[in-house]
Amino acid sequence: GARLGTAAGDSMKTSSYQVRPEFEYDKSKRKDVITGYLTVNRITVESNRTGDAGEIIDSALAAGANNVSSIRFILRDDRKYCRDLLVKATERARSEAETVAGALGVKLAGIRHAAPACGAEGPPPIFRGASLMKAAESTKTSTPIEAGKLKLNATVSVEFYLEK
């Protein structure tokens, strides 16, 4: 059968596995009876090949998957970007605090508390349903997934001491 191809840096792992009974009410016995079992095996695939997301999904479906969910695009290491953004956010916070302090006729005398935060935000990947229907008609077209843009936001909340 088909196999999900992996490349350097890719990983696959079982993220959960469940077996649960399915019931049907038997009127003559006046109770639920087990009619079968439902097995759910969730696999998490991580890949650096963001442009191949559609092909990875197609490989999973060809290998027997019947449900695909939760596609996410993330930066593997955002620390460098966050450091640069936090420096800029801190400089801006200080500059704005100095402007307000000057308007009040006081000076900044120190920092009471600083709370930095940095993280990614962005739209979820776009799934093109109409395109997928066309893709199903063609044997060579892969599932269309568009990553969109990933945005990092950095904020710094700072409480300053003031002196006259």
Secondary structure, DSSP 8 states (H G I E B T S, - for coil): -------TT-EEEEEEEEEEEEEEEETTTTEEEEEEEEEEEEEEEE-S-GGGHHHHHHHHHHTT-----------S--HHHHHHHHHHHHHHHHHHHHHHHHHHT-EEEEEEEEEEEEEEE----EE-HHHHHHHHHSSS----EE----EEEEEEEEEEEEE-
